[in-house]
Amino acid sequence: MGNSVGIPLAVLSRSDEHATAINSALRDVGHPVHCARVNEHDAFEALLAERAPELVLLFAADSDLPLDLVATTLAGRKPQPPLLLVSSRVDEPAIAAAMEAGARDVVSLTHRNRLQAVIARELEAYRLQRALDGVLHSAHQYKQELRSLMSAASEAIVEVQEGIVTVANPAWATLLGWDDAEMLVGQPFMDLFREADQAALKGALVACLRGRWQESDTLPVVAYRSNEAELPLQLVLRPTTSDGEPAVRITVAAAEEPAAPPAEALMSAVATDPATGFLYRQPFFDSLVAALARPPAEGLQALAFIRPDHFSKVQGDVGMLGTEDLLARIATVIRELAHPGDVCGRFGGTLFTVLLERGTLQDVRAWAEQVRRAVAERVFELEARSTSLTCTIGISEARGHSAVELIDDAAQACTAGRDQGGNRVIVSDSTSVTERLRQTDGFWVARIRSALMQNRLRLVHQPVVGLQEEVQGVVDTRVRLIDEQGEIVRPSEFMPPAERAHLMKNIDRWVIGASFAFCAARQPGLVFVRLSRDSVLDETLPDWLRARAVSTKLRAGQVCFQVSEELALQQLKQVKALAALLQSAGFLFAVDHLGTGRDSVQLLDHIPMQFVKVDGSLMQGLARDKELQRRVGDIASRAAALGVKTIAERVENASTMAMLWQLGVAFVQGNFTQTHGVVLAAGDEAGAQVAG
């Protein structure tokens, strides 16, 4: 079975030997299981809430739990896990009596073949029932919306001018539950949407009017229907005119995905939890194995292990039947904050897992904090009841881990957080990391030195896009190493060993030399080049730069050197002096990754600079998080007052870009700008001899 994850089973017995026997019998036929044994009713109910077992086996002669009580307890579950009675005597009268009391069948440990066959049959039937329940649940959930959409003769359209609805067609009115489209005319457009989405929507409208919005982009929002029910929408914005004045026409993006064949639809239903829309345990594990086999081209992968705190106590607030609905609401919070490429799983019971791909571990932590805070601050309304709760999130980076190791590492981090009181994010600190670093650094140092001597480094350029003004040929420089087989090595693999071995000065000078050559050959508008700690502390750097610029006939204003906020705070005196020297030679200066330190805004006053880059971790959930909006807005406002232009890092979606527009950020860079191909495509390369 490989690295399979155990199927959760509940064994009701006084003896651990019974759980061991069931586990052995099923593993012999290739069913990896995880048997949890209990013998008290309270413990049984807690197990149902926490683990969601797919099968329950009751050893009637060796348990304090009567068959009728167990059957009654299971009757309240949806879907209801099958109950098998384990007895020393199996005959038709015994089977009939057990089935009449609520069991699905009677089995015996002495007849292993029948035991294995019956359990396999019941597990398959349970999963098919679960898939069918999911289909019925989805059909019921979307029934009303489908009726409204199908009754419309055309797509839903509304036109907005200066924030006011000027035209709304009947299909739009029907979509939002209004009887007459004319009732919408004259209303503020923002009032139709959730407050958390209004700022991003306003920014998108302004960007669209100024021709800065891609018509292929969609903006995710939540609208309010006339009965105040929430309706998630994907909006398409296009500029238009109304009575000769500029306006914005908004339509609802149509679903373009073809219907899956019945067999594929059923397989998808079997793999997906209907209550949350997340992958079940085994399908998630399979997706995790596949994802780890293809490491990301940029950044890193990490696993978040999310578990609500004290969930069995919350059950008293919402009742047995309300727990599933509550878990679905928690899943909604996670889904709203997840990125399109994230893989979400319901790992069993109250456990959720999310495979993330982000630029840095700081981005992963920022996302997890968003989820933790969103859960803690929300009051969950469930019919006539309400409750609140917190969650603990364990994080593990997928560096060198197998899928099983990654899950175990994240689970241990989550457990450590719960032991500390819960309601926190814990990043795993594997004890083997230090040892692995010692073993690998020697190997990497030799490879880096060889790459420098053999000129096997390459430059890659990421475009910087203007929000408030047009720019051409502005790029951020990254470096890649080409290994002995001609394959590209990611910076996350060779940069840390280079820093620890004090090779960054050598790499920096190679990058600077190659960047100067690139400027002479391509004549870009502006190139950003990073400086490491070693270069900042190198007193010979300014003179070397002047000499290099003269020899390459470089126009110094084409290059902007940048240092990180962390380095600037740690070496403030040296960075301030270096910035002044570089600017006196005609170069530009910038601080990047700003916004995560203790004195981020104040740093703008201390160091002379022309640009400041806002850290990408602040982009995680920016469109909906008012605190993040305040922090980014404070940086942009202070920078504007000082004549410093702001650049937002790692911008991943249109909603974030719309919000940045509203906050006055001047430029953006990230995967979103690359995929749209604005200004300059990434991938330009230049080589240079090792300098210095």
C-alpha positions, 0 to 999 in steps of 0.5 A: 500500500506504500505510504497510505494513511490509516482508515479510522475505525472505532473498537468498543471493547475493554481489551486492547487485544481486540483492536490489535486483532482487527488491525492485523486482520485488515492489514493482511488484506491490504487495508491500512487502518487506525483502530481507536479503542474506547469503552465508555459512552462519553469517550465514544461520543468524543471519538465520533466528534474528533475522529469521524470513524468510518466503521464501528465494531462492538465486542458485545461480550467484552464491552460495557456499552450495550448494543441499543445505546451504541446504535442510538448514538450512531443514528444521529450521525450523517452519514451514519458509520456502519456498526458491526457486532463481534461475537463468538457465535455467528448464525442466522438468528444472531444476525437477525437479532443484531440487525433488528437492534441496529447493527449491519451484520455479525462477525467473528474473529475466528472466521477471518475471511468473512470478517475481512469481506464484511468489513470491506463491503461495509466500508465501500457501502459507507463511502458510496452513501457518503458520496450520494449524500454529497450529491444530494447536499449540493443539489439542495444547496444550489437549487434556488440559485439554479432556478434564478439563473436558468429563468434569466433570458440573458447574463446578469448585467449592471452599469455603475457610474460614480458609484451609483447603479444606473442600469440593472437588467432583470437577470441581475435583479433576479440574481440578487432576489429583487422583483423589479430591476428598477428598484436597484437604479439609483442605489449605491453599488457598494451597498449590495456587497459585504463590507469586507469586499467593498474596498477591493471592489472600489479599487477595481472600479477606479482601475477599470475606469483608468484602463488599468484593469484586465478584462480577463480578470475576475474579482471574487466578492460576496453580494447580499441578496434581498433577504440578506443571504450571502451570495459569492460571485465572480465579477467581470469589469469592463469600461463603458460609457453612459450618456456620454460619461465614463461608467463600468459595466459589471457582469457575473462570470459564467461557468465555462467548465464542461460537465464531467462524465458521470463516472468522473463525477462520482469519483470526484464525489467519493474523493470530496467531503460534501460538507466542506468541499475538501478532499478526504484523507486518502485523496488528500494524501495522494495529492500531497505525494504528487505535489511533493514530487514536483517542487515549486519553481519559486518559494516553498511548499508547506503543510498546515495542520489545523485543529479546533480547540476543545471541540467536544466542549463546543458540541454542547453549544450546538448539539450533536447534529450541529457539529457537522455544520460548524465544521463546514463553517470553519472550512468556509473560513479556510477556503475564503483565505486559501489561494487557487493553487492550495490543496485543502483536505478534511483529514478526519473528524475535526482535522483540516490540512492545507498544502500551501505554496508561498514565497517564504515561510513568513508568507505561510505563517502570515496566512496561518495567522489570518486563518487563526484570527478569522476563526477566533473572531467569528461568531458561528450562527447555527439555526437558533444556536450560536458559538465561538471557538479557536483553532491551533495550526501546526506548520511544517516546511516540505523541505526534504520530507516525505508525505508521511514525515511532513504530516507527522511533523505538522501534526506534532507542531499542532499538538505542541500548540494545543499543549501550550493552550491552543489558539496559536500558530506553531512552526515545526522545528525539527531536531534534524535540521541542524545536522542536515545543514552541517552535512550539506553545507560542505557539499554546497560550498564546493558546488557554488565555488565551482559555479562561480569559476565556471560562470554557471550563474544566470540572471532572471528578471521579474517585471515591476508594473506601474499602478499609478503611472506607466513604466517600461523595462523596470525589472527585479533581478534574481540569480539562478545556479546551473548545476553540472548537468545543466539543470536550474537550482533554486536560490532557496537551495544554494543561498543559505549555504552561501550565506553561512559560508560567507560566499555572498560577497562573491555572488553579489559581485557576479550579479552586479557585473552581470547586471551592468552588462545586461544594462549595457546590452539591453538598456532597460529602464531600471534594474533592482539589484540586491546586496547581502550583509557581506556586501553592505559591510564591505568598505571596498564596494563603493570604489569597486562599483565606480570603477566597474561602472566606468569600464562598462560605460554604465549610466548609474541611474539605471541601477537601484541597489536594495537591502532588506529591512532586517539588514537595515535595522541590524546595520542601520549606521552602515546601510545609511552610509552606504546609501549616501555613497551610492547615491552620490555616485548616481545610483538609486537605493531601496529597502525591500521586505519592509513591513515586518519589523518593529520600526518599519515606517520610521525606517523611511525617515532614517535611510535616504532612498528612492524606492521602498518595497512592501513585504509580500507577507502583507499581501496575504489576505490584504483585500479583506484584512483591515489591519493589513490595509492600515499597515500598508496604507501607513507605509505608502502614505509616509513614503509618498510624503518623503517622495519615496515610491512604493512597490508591493512584493509577491502580488498574486491576484487581482483583488490584492492589486485593486486594494493596492491601487486604493492605498496609493502604492505606485508599483507591484511585482509578483507572479500575477504580473508575470502571468499577465505579461505586463511590461517585460517577460521574466527569463532574460539572462546575462552572464559575466565573469566572476568579479573582485 
